[in-house]
């Protein structure tokens, strides 16, 4: 075979291979979806809005950009000014939990305990927390799973990233002054306190976003569609993301931790209290419940309701 003929065969064969590859690429391009932009580019290329600013701040503080981009692309994710204001200023309003242990509440919690006695007893045996205390917390938090909240949880924390935004600080100060019923002479001290609290709330929200990302990676909770309270808590026991990561447990042994599932919720509440100091003394027990919700009025309500249910 001549060298010229050999080279001609190579050229012809190469052309056939290239043509085949081009056809394959065209077919694949028609079948496969286009590659999506990276999380960073999605965020960078977005029009500036409060939500985008919050996402950029979260990204700067180490929240995964791909997770943030998924949130940004979801129509469920919105900036919630009202939620932001409530979270920053709510400390100035004295909580009232008395309605949680009125006659109707006591009757309904007793009925709940009778209906789910086996699950509550299992939780009590496993963690040493009385069934009536577990049930009382579930009642105060979500009326035993009947009022779970309709606020988009990721949106809560993204909104709270802007807690320390100076443009909103004056509004928060005015709201707090009205709630506390103080005069203008207290403005500077109130402003300093609100500013400090807002900064802590921002950093706290960023940690919750990181926890949400971790939960999403675990694959047991669809974070993008997760709803709960205006405070960012979810499930029957109203756990925040970091609490879910640390103390939520699989009560029914189905290898998933679902706080909308009653068994998981009961065991998770009991585990939370046990891990945070529940013991034989009332001081230990009050401290454990206070860790669950750092309000003395809340602690009083839990033990008042539990005592009435037990009597």
C-alpha angles and dihedrals in degrees: 000000000000120000090238092053091047092051091048091055090050092052093048092047091048092051091052092051092048091049091050092050092049091052090049092051091049091051092047090049089056094047105037122067117246117265111267121234119260119265091251094053093047089054096041094049095049122110112258111263133145089264093051091047090052091049092050091051091049090050091051089053094055106269109146111266095215091055091047091049090053089052091048092051093051116095088215092067113090139157107253113201094178092053090048093052094047093050094050099043104029092095089075093064117081109234120235116203099163094109089062092069102038122123094273092050092049091051094050095047091051089052090049091052092049092050095047100030095132094052094045092046090052090052092048092050093047098049108016094242114132117249092235091057092050091047092047092055092048089050096049093044102045108349086261094309100317097103107042102157130252102225118117103247100210089050090056093057095041089052091049090055084076092053092113095047104137091214090067099038097089090054091052092049092053091049092050093047091053093048093048092042094227128150129242093268087076094051098103095048091045090049092051092050094046092047091051092047092048092052091051090047090053093052091044091053091052090054089051091052090052089051091049089053090051091049090050090052090052087061099220099104128043098225095184091065097034116131132183141126131337086254091062096252123134143187130039092301094041100235121183114226097262090049090050090053094050107033113014112109140188103255099176095042095236091132092250130096106218115167089194086065112088097221093049091046094051094048092044094053091047092046091049092054094044093049091049098055110285106166145147097288126077089233091058092045094049090048091053093051090044088056088054090053119002096219122108089208089057092050091050091050094052094051094040092053093044091051093049092048091049095049 
